[in-house]
């Protein structure tokens, strides 16, 4: 009988399921058996189980959902089979279900059917999930035994936490170091951000042992490494001092000896030695060094005089000068010093890894959070902890049987869990663990999957191995061709087919076969067809770049030819019983590639021939697409529309699809450029007011992005990516503060897109040629498969360290650079690389139902002169690791397989350009007619910012206005004063920039909200403000903040000495906003009015020309009524200098005019004037309006009190009012 019916469901069993052998089918039938129980009475091994009692795990959410539905379907089919045969016409044909039914007495069939039906209805509660999901559930359900909280928040992205932990490490471990050691750490790592990137590989593989040149690195190595550098440096200095003393004892004699040795000096080392002037310069270098004016590290000529480095021509001997020996000693110490510095990065990484991992774990625990990896590691640690035995027993009681699907992708921590719960060496009747996988398809090493873990489990279950040995996916020819290639390598090569010897044998499978056959001409296609590409030069090899271009072109030509033939009825699938040929479709073809570079090459070749395709990758994040980079350019321009470079980058982005003429016109036509910039100003306003999604949709609409993209190849895909990214941006911005925060987060996702938002699939994708990574194709099948770049491979990259290999079962992570590695380490890492390449090739070759086409060539990579094909997986299968030097050798090896197996054939690797010519061109729709909008005057919402800067719109919030002003203030702080250090503990030393500015405004806003007098008297309020300060990392400035708050609330602020003190006010309003109408107001008229009335004749920037028509909008920090008069107060946190002297009355006036705050205050006074005129009985400007003032918060203790005020006349306010009403008049 079959394995699914006969497998003993007791103890631990390992099922090896080769590609296409019905693994999911077997799991589903085993599940049916478990629901029914094994036989009756004494024959039963496990009692009948319910769905919640059976644990089934796999590796992805999609796979678990699919498996759940397949099992549910099988339960329903089995229930039908146990009903009366007349009612089960569809199920009666399933021989396996009928055989299972026959093992039960007929009288029990109704009860069995009922149990199966109940189980099918119960599948929503079945424990079928990913290992991570199940582990999280176990931690929650067994919180007491596992020592975990009942609820922990899942943090999907730990990059920010990791950077925070690395920054803490840097602060804790590097800051306390002395200057020389700290400099070495900066030289080795740059800073926390770069260190975090270098640490990623070590943190991703916590099971791997970091080693340096084969020697394990331990915690504490960093201190020793830094001390070694210091010691070697001291040795160098001592040796240099000794050598200099030797020179000083006899400088003339040494120069005389060098002159005598001059003819024998090697000219390649001592260039231009025969030139007297040049040689004199050599001697001057020697004298400068000997006199202490030049360090030896900069005296290249002197370094060359070390005895072992002194290169002489044949026939000359080095004289016995003591200086040469002393310099040799220095050179030897220098080599030791360089070796010590070389050892610092690996030792630093090992030290940081332990510290950072512990800090991240403690932070997550303190915040009741966990990452994905914590689900596994925490459960594994709990099972090995003090309560581990009890926890394992409870889980085993809860799940007496577990089936682990895709077991070849298990990682060491996951294996620890199952090994601890279920005894792998036992064959007990009260528990069962079924491990199901195919080690030949273990290709996810980059995710932590470890073939060595699988091999350990294979050894632990010796004697209880089973296999599925019949392929139901592929044709006989396809199965025979794959078998020929791997069976030949298994029999001929010493390390067997997969380079793991007896630990991983290749076992042949038989083919159930398919009734259809692929017809691509007069004869049916073979199982594997080799396209052999011929070299164009005399070396008999082809470089990799040429290979990729040629293979892509030939593959695209052949596909176009097949599809043309299919439309003519000459290519397709031959049906049994003389049924008509089913034409080959584009969607029947899959092209398997390794990465995006290969995908781009073949997709371009297909597009050039009129063929559309879709790219599918298991790691294809939408952030890895060109559209993500275009979105970045758009957002940067929206966030900073005043930046010419930002707006230019956005306009030139590929997704905006602007013509070259349009872009050139923006360079030449100033008005066109101003219009483009104004659009981005509008987008920023939309972003601030309504959100980033409306702003992006407006941009796409204004520039007709959808129409432009849809008119191009793959336009639907590109447009979908943009819409997907726009929606992501809107969701992300909900939890972020400000435009620049969103730009920063998007940049981080683009830099490291792994695990982020996957590309959305389109319904039309299913009708296109599929370009798929081999990793994504695992578990899938396609009628026809092409591997145009099958000879490509990824070389072992140890240039920066980080090579992973195993010493026995222990994974080792070598951190030494490649050029310093021991040969054994390089060979071990490269051997494991080739083993995984072979498994990757096996996955690729077993995807096709009918035929696989391979692009084969004697490729050469890098600067090598001979073919490197033997370093690839296919090259190993053909030659066993021996070199395949040229095309004739390659052809001979491939032909040998074709001679032994008719399912393998040879075909030319060159073809004529072929364009796809569909018989029915795609339908196109006419552009919809739209009515022309009526002409209207430009109407917009302006602000003070719009007046002082051409192209700047109205900020939507107070915070946005503050941030804009603080950005300007920070940029303006470029005077020589910037380098002067303010006194610590003062407001002058408080951090500068948009965020601190917003913070200081927020403190005053909070004080206003509870009452200034209450804030002055309430220690609790001041303590809360200090806590706010400390949370932002500014704790050292908390005393200055407290002193500043006290001064702000108690200092008289009015210029007329009327006693306006915040802490004594009773009538005020914080942050009122205003709107008033404007009518065709030219900005030069406003500028003339303000210049004439406020500090006349004082220089200030001129306003750019605009016409204000619509609304004027703004925010007032504080509106005060004091002594019957109204005052406007605007806080400024600008940094003008390092002490109170920088806040003199003249300096404040200059700062106000430079930034056109005179204009700001005038507009605010006009808003107040219009408001009071409408709301205050018997209003009189001169009697009721006191004025407007800027309060520079950092200058509050200066003699000026930081106050810059204006008190313009009534005539000015009325003239300004008329100007905004459309009747501008100058005043004298």
Order of alpha helices (4+ residues) and beta strands (2+ residues): alpha-beta-alpha-beta-alpha-alpha-alpha-beta-alpha-alpha-beta-alpha-alpha-alpha-beta-beta-alpha-alpha-alpha-alpha-alpha-beta-alpha-alpha-beta-alpha-beta-alpha-beta-beta-alpha-beta-beta-beta-beta-alpha-beta-beta-beta-alpha-beta-alpha-alpha-alpha-alpha-alpha-alpha-alpha-alpha-beta-alpha-beta-beta-beta-alpha-beta-beta-alpha-alpha-beta-beta-alpha-alpha-alpha-alpha-alpha-alpha-beta-alpha-beta-beta-alpha-alpha-alpha-beta-beta-alpha
